[in-house]
Amino acid sequence: MHATAQRLRLRYPADQPASLVEDLVAALSGQAWVRAVQWRHSSCSVVIELASGCSELRWQLALADLGCGLVDQRRHDHAPDSAWERMTRQIGGNIVGATVGQVVLGTGAGVLGAWLLGPRAGLVAGAAGAVVGSVVGSVAGGELADGESPLRKGDLGAISIRKIGGKLGEEAGWSTGGAIGAALAGPAGAVAGMTLGSIVAGQAVEDLIQNHGRAKGVGRLSWLVRLGEDQAGERITETVMGGLGRGLSGGQDWGARLGTRLGASVGRKIDWASSWSRRQLVSRIKPRSPLPAT
């Protein structure tokens, strides 16, 4: 069976006796909840147009009374995805989306800025557009690659706000931490401040958005410890993947950059704080639950 709000399609085996299907069609024609019935021999199916106001429970009970054993193939054809399968798709979508967004928005902003304000403004606008395009493209690409498009569910906006907010928090923390570090300890302090500021601010903003503004543990010692464990795992992954990329590319910088970028995507999708305690890798992405059978 395959059901929509106003239409129901029943498929039967090709070796089903025609007399049984004919009896079913005749019985359906006399039902009050049925507006029209079509018997399609070529596709071995019976299409039922539902009467206005017919509920799902009503036609299910009625078909059960007529002896129909229903199986919703949409809910049984595909096994639910594991967390690691979803993570692999999201990583690929992140990389492709970031590249496309960086090129499209960066180029568009640069051309528009140069046309309106001159070449120097075009360079600045292009750089800013590339950063924004990389963030937006990475988020959108990862979500759209995750099996079912969130655009159909209407939740891409909420996901994007959380993740883009975290990226913007990193940028704000980078600038603020750099200024504070430079004032306290000069150039070395600026570098340390930019790194720590981007890490703490980015994660804090993402957690606050995810919790709808409620600071559930944000800023506490346990939160900082968990953040440190996560960041340690991410940095280790970036370093290992960067070295692997450099080795596979024959010592080329582009191989190291590609490996580092891939390592960053992988590292962010692993719950390192839980992984250290359990001594096994734990994915942040939850496996998709199977849909309940009808």
Buried (B, 14 or more C-beta within 10 A) or exposed (E): BEBEEEEBBBBBEEEEEEEEBEEBBEBBEEBEBBBEBEBEEEEBBBBBEBBEEBEEEBBBEBBEEEEBEBEBEEEEEEEEBBBEBBBBBBBBBBBBBBBBBBBBBBBBBBBBBBEEEEEEBBEBBBBBBBBBBBBBBBBBBBBBBBBEEBEEEEEBEEBBBBBBBBBBBBBBBBBBBBBBBBEEEEEEBBBBBBBBBBBBBBBBBBBBBBEEEEEEEBEEEEBBEBBBBBBBBBBEBBBBBBBBBBEEBEEEEEBBBBBBBBBBBBBBBBBBBBBBEEEEEBBEBEEBEEEEEE
